[in-house]
């Protein structure tokens, strides 16, 4: 095939991300699907569900953590508060950063950070480490939360946006509501880690 017959493909470079906030376009074979916006809604709902689930999952575990670490309920409450404070503090920051540097990369980084911090929480040897890992988890959750909303808005047109936001809000509500039940079940069957 000659060079004249080939259509130019826009190249994405990492320096474009850093300099101009450009982000890679969606994969062509996925973006052509008629239900592509709903795939994005589904992915963002997973992140929203996980973030809200973890916001409330430790509520029933606090007395158990107090016994395991032999400390007061006031000290152990920082396990829950650390996540919420980090989440609330970093949410607007990541909201702005995802508009400046792109949503996809920050979403993936947030997902990885959140997952790694969740694993570290399970292996925490003491209360200070557990609280630090929960704060790290809150930072990852804020990254997921801010970029999820931005990805959802960008992927849906005006006619689908209200429905997509309703599904997204439903995923968050289910996550925050299921947190104590899931946390209680996990503590009762597997123990605190």
N, C-alpha and C positions, 0 to 999 in steps of 0.2 A: 504494500500500500504506500502510495506516495505521501510526502509530507503535506502537499497541498490538499489532499483528500481527507486528511485527518482533522477532526475538530479539536481545537485546543482545549485541554483540560486544565481548569484552574488548579494550580498547585497550592497546597497548604504547607506553610513552613512554620516551625516553632517560633522563629523571630517575629512572624506576623502576630502570633498570639501575644507575645510580650510587648511589641510596639503598638499595635493597633487594637488589640482585644479581639482579633479575628478568631473564629472557631471553625473547625472542619465542617464541611457540609455533611448532611446525612448520607449514608450509603444509598446509592441510586436504586438498587433493587428493593430496598425497604421503603424509601420515600415514595416510590411509585404505587405502593399498595393503597387501596382506597381506605383502609382502616389504620393507616400509619398514625394519624393523630391519637387514636385510641391506644395504640401501643405505647406512645409517650405518656399518656394518662396512666396506663397500667404501671409503667416503670416508676413514675413519680409517686403513685399511690403506695407502692411498696416502700419507698423511702419515707413517706409521710407516716405510714403505719408503724414502721420500725422506730422512728424517732419518738412518736407519741407513746408507743408501748413501753419503751425504756424510760420515759418520763415518769410513769406510774408503776412500773413493775416492782420496785423495791419497797413500796409502802408496807406491805404485809411482812416483808423480810426484816424490817428494822429491829423488832424485838429479838429475833433469832441472831442477827448480826451483833446486837449488844451482848448476848450471852456468849457467842463464839469468841468475840474479841475482848470480852470481860470489861466492858465500858458502859457508860451511861447512854440513855436514849438521846440526850442532847448531843453527845459527840457523834453518835451513829447517824443522826439526822443529816449530817453533812454529806453523807453518801447520796441522799436524794437531793439535797439543796445544791450541791456542787454541780450536778448535771443541769438542773433548772437554771441556775445563775449563768453558767457557761452558755447554755442554749440561748437564753434571752439576751445576753450581752453580745454574742457574736452574730446573731441573726441579721441585724441591720448592716453590719459590716460586710458579711458575705453576700447580702443582697446587692450592695453596691459593687463589690468586687466581681460578681458574676456578670453584671452589666458592662464592666470595664474589660474583663479578661475572658469572657465566654462562660457559658453555662455548663457545657458538657464536661470539660476538664475538671471544674470544681465539683460537679456532681460525682464524678468517678473518684476524685480524691476524697471527698466527704464519705462516700460509701466505703472506701478502703479504710479510712481512719476510724470510722464508726465500728466497722467489723473487727479491726485489730484491737481497738480499745475494749470492745465487748469481750474478746478472748482474754485480754490482759486482766479484766475484772475477775474472771473466773479463776485466775491463777494468783490473785493478790494475796501476799503472805500476811498483811496486817491492814489495819483500818486506814492508815495514812496512804498506803499504796492504793487501796480500793477507792478512796476518795479522789486521789489524783487521776486514776484511770477513768473514773466516772466524769470528772471534769473534761478530760480528753474526749470521752465519748460524747459529752454535751457539745463540744466544739465540732465534732464530726456530724452530730445531729443538726446543728445550726447550718452547717454547710449543705446538708441534704435538704433541710427545710427551705432555705432561701432559694437554692437553685431549682428545686422541684417546682415551686410556684412559677418561677421565670420560664422554665422549660415548658410547662403546661400552657402558659399564656402564649408563648411563641408558636407552639405547635398547633394550636386550635384557632380556627377562624371565629368571627363574631357569632355565627349561627350555632356553633357547638360549645362555645366557651362557658356559658352558664351551666350547662349540663356537666361539662368536664369539671368545673369548679365544685359542683355539687357532689360528684363522685369522689373528688379529692378530699373534700371536707368530711364525707362519710368515712373514708379510710382513716382519717385522723381521729374521728370520734370513736370508731371501733377500736383503734389502737389504744387510746387513752382509757377507754372503758374496760378493755380486756386485760390491761396491765396488772391490776391487783389479782385478778383470778388466775392468770398465767403465773404470776410471781408466787402466789400461794401454792399452786399445784407443784411448781418446780421445787420450792423449798420443802414441801411435804414429801416429795418422792425422791429427789436427787440431792437435797442439801443446799446450802447457800451458794456454792460456786456454780 
